[in-house]
Amino acid sequence: MHHLIAGSLIAAAVLFNGTANNHTYENTTAVVKKKGWVSLFDGKTTKGWHSYGKTTAGEAWKVTDGALYLDASKKDKADWQSKTGGDLVTDGEYENFHLKLDWKISKNGNSGIIFWVQDDPSKYKYVWNTGPEMQVLDNDGHPDGKINKHRAGNLYDLIAGKEGVVKAVGEWNTAEIISNKGKLDFILNGVTVVSTTYGDDNWRQMIAGSKFKSMPDFAKVFKGHIALQDHGGDVWFRNIMIKQL
């Protein structure tokens, strides 16, 4: 199945090269739409996104060279997030989807792609109180790289996944999340690294054995917003697109 998906996307993938000029992005958008894909990032602005708990994107989220970039240089020592960033959340909600994007992490950096987020700061302090995460990490430089189920491409704290796929720090990785009617797949650089079911007894047991066991609404609703995590380190995202299934 994944080979067919990869084949159908080859035209879009060729065009999604991170070039920031208007012509490239216009052509890419046309190709993507023909195949049912919608771009979540225009390559120029943070339109369509906001920092969790706010109405607009925090100033630490910038656009440079066709990529969304978290500039985490300003950070309170007592806080693990940047001063004017926060987790960046889509304005829209998604159920049964195929998400695809490129990410690049800084040395010793940590971030994540979080989904099914319930955008209600009055009830949930953080996006990960409700949404599970595909880990984004410098495996060699960050302490989480030594923790099982906390490495790049893992379903964070739930499933470790396939190793040997992530690229060296500073290089672009292509990540895909397919959430569809009880089936969840993570693909990293063309390789399926996690494949599981959700909403069943096994899913509930995994949560009960994880750090999320004390969060009553974690991964209970399989529709929500997508978030790019501010974990206090520089991180880049580009070519963010989604197809509803």
Rosetta blueprint (number, residue, H / E / L):
1 M L
2 H H
3 H H
4 L H
5 I H
6 A H
7 G H
8 S H
9 L L
10 I H
11 A H
12 A H
13 A H
14 V H
15 L H
16 F L
17 N L
18 G L
19 T L
20 A L
21 N L
22 N H
23 H H
24 T H
25 Y H
26 E H
27 N H
28 T H
29 T H
30 A H
31 V H
32 V H
33 K H
34 K H
35 K L
36 G L
37 W E
38 V E
39 S E
40 L L
41 F L
42 D L
43 G L
44 K L
45 T L
46 T L
47 K L
48 G L
49 W E
50 H E
51 S E
52 Y L
53 G L
54 K L
55 T L
56 T L
57 A L
58 G L
59 E L
60 A L
61 W E
62 K E
63 V E
64 T E
65 D L
66 G L
67 A E
68 L E
69 Y E
70 L E
71 D L
72 A L
73 S L
74 K L
75 K L
76 D L
77 K L
78 A L
79 D L
80 W L
81 Q L
82 S L
83 K L
84 T L
85 G L
86 G L
87 D L
88 L E
89 V E
90 T E
91 D L
92 G L
93 E L
94 Y E
95 E L
96 N L
97 F E
98 H E
99 L E
100 K E
101 L E
102 D E
103 W E
104 K E
105 I E
106 S L
107 K L
108 N L
109 G L
110 N E
111 S E
112 G E
113 I E
114 I E
115 F E
116 W E
117 V E
118 Q L
119 D L
120 D L
121 P L
122 S L
123 K L
124 Y L
125 K L
126 Y L
127 V H
128 W H
129 N H
130 T L
131 G L
132 P L
133 E E
134 M E
135 Q E
136 V E
137 L E
138 D L
139 N L
140 D L
141 G L
142 H L
143 P H
144 D H
145 G H
146 K H
147 I L
148 N L
149 K L
150 H L
151 R L
152 A L
153 G L
154 N L
155 L E
156 Y L
157 D L
158 L L
159 I E
160 A L
161 G L
162 K L
163 E L
164 G L
165 V L
166 V L
167 K L
168 A L
169 V L
170 G L
171 E L
172 W L
173 N E
174 T E
175 A E
176 E E
177 I E
178 I E
179 S E
180 N E
181 K L
182 G L
183 K E
184 L E
185 D E
186 F E
187 I E
188 L E
189 N L
190 G L
191 V E
192 T E
193 V E
194 V E
195 S E
196 T E
197 T E
198 Y L
199 G L
200 D L
201 D H
202 N H
203 W H
204 R H
205 Q H
206 M H
207 I H
208 A H
209 G L
210 S L
211 K L
212 F L
213 K L
214 S L
215 M L
216 P L
217 D L
218 F L
219 A L
220 K L
221 V L
222 F L
223 K L
224 G E
225 H E
226 I E
227 A E
228 L E
229 Q L
230 D L
231 H L
232 G L
233 G L
234 D L
235 V E
236 W E
237 F E
238 R E
239 N E
240 I E
241 M E
242 I E
243 K E
244 Q E
245 L L
